[in-house]
């Protein structure tokens, strides 16, 4: 299946097949999918130029019932793939969601996008800041110390 997210009728037909009569805690309209996929767009915009988004996948889910609800509930998971200029629904499936679960959209980059993201981040960094590199004369222990300090700074 590969349905352009702009094709409301086909998207909603797939959602209805999966959801059946369930309305609560499910994704039931193409508009809801577009709202959720905005999260994926925001994530991608932070790491890649829009021209490099093609091929990324987003797995999006509706929010669950409140924490006071005792049982898991039927929900919807939508898997989308980014084309050159639009998102495409590639899978719609039922899932059980726990109370207190938030609406989510997990983005997976291709191997090329993962490499491009670090190159793009360095490019953006160099455009906006003057940076200092570790001296080529530094010993391995000095280089390791800088890396350890950077990781600590990031909470890693």
N, C-alpha and C positions, 0 to 999 in steps of 0.2 A: 504494500500500500504506500502511496506517496501522493498526499492531497495538499495542494496549496492552501495555506491558512486563510487566504482571501476567499476561498470557496466555502462559504458558510453552510450551505445545504449539505455538501458531502461530509464536512467535518462533523456537523451535528448528527448526521445519519450514523456515523461510526460511534459517536459518543452514546447515542441512544441504544445501539446494539449492545454495548458493553454495560451501560448503566441500567438497562431495563426500566423498571418503574422507580428506581431510586432517584431521589432529587436532592436530598440533604447530604452534605459532605462529598458531593461528586462534582465533576466538571460537566456541565450540560450544554453550554453554548460555545460557539466559536469566539465570541467576544470575551468570555472568561479565559479561554486559552490565550488570546492575544494579550490580555491583562497580565497573565502569569508570565508569558514569554518576554514581557518587558524587563523582568528580572534578568533573564539571559542576555538581553541586549545590553543592559547596564554592566553586567559582568564582563562581557566581551569588549565593550567600549573601554574598559579600564586597562585591557592588556593588549589589544590588537586594533589596527585601523579597520574600518568597516570593510574595506576591500579584501581583507584576509579572513573574514568570518565564514566563508563557504566551507562546508564540511563539518563544522562544529555540530555537536548533538546536545540537545537539552532534554532532560527527563523532568517533567513537571507534575506535581501532585496538588490536590486540593487540601485545605486544612481539615483537621479532624474535629470531633466533638470536644466540648469543654472537659476540663479535668474531672468535673463532678460526674461525668458519664462513666459508667462502670465497664462497658464493653467496647471492643473494637468495632468499627463501623465500615461498611462497604464504601469504597471511594474509587477514584479514577486516577490512573497514571497515563500521561500522554508523552510519547517520545517524538521529538521533532528534530529535523535536520535542516541546517541552514543552507539554502541555495545561494546563488550569486546575488540575488536581490530580495529574497523572501524566505520565510520559514515554511517547511512542509511537515505535515503530520505523517509519520511513518509507522506509528503503532499506538493503539489505544487499548489499555487493559485494565481489568478490575484489580483492585488491591484492597487489603484490609488496612485500616489506619487506626492508630492508637489515640485515645483521648489526649488532648493537649498538643497534638501534632500541628505544626504550622504549615501553611502553604509553602511549597518549595519549588525551586527550579535549579537542578544541578546541571552544570555545563561541562561537557567533556570535549577537550581539544584534540585535534589530530596530532600526530607526531611532528609534522611540519609546523603546525600552529604553536606547539609547545616551544620549539626552537625559536620561531619567529617572535614569540612573546618576550623572551629574554632579550633578543636583539632590539626589539621595539622599545622595551623598558630602558635599555642602555641609551638608545637614541634620544628618547624623551628626557632622560636624566641629563645627558650632555647638552641638550638644547637649553635647558632651564637652569643648570647649575655649573659652577666650576668644581671639578672633582679632583681628588688626589688618588693616585694609584699607589700600591705598595711598591717601594723602590725595588728595582731589579737587583740591587746589591744586597737586599735584605736576606738574612739567613732563613733557612726553612723553618726554624722555630719562631722567628719573628713573623713570618708569613702565617704560620699556624695560629699564632697569638692574635693576629688581626682577624682572621677568619672566626676564631672562637669568640672574640669580642663582638663581632658583627652578628653572629648567631644568637648570642646572649641578648643583644640589643633587640632582636626580633622575637625573642621568647622561644627560640628553637633549641 
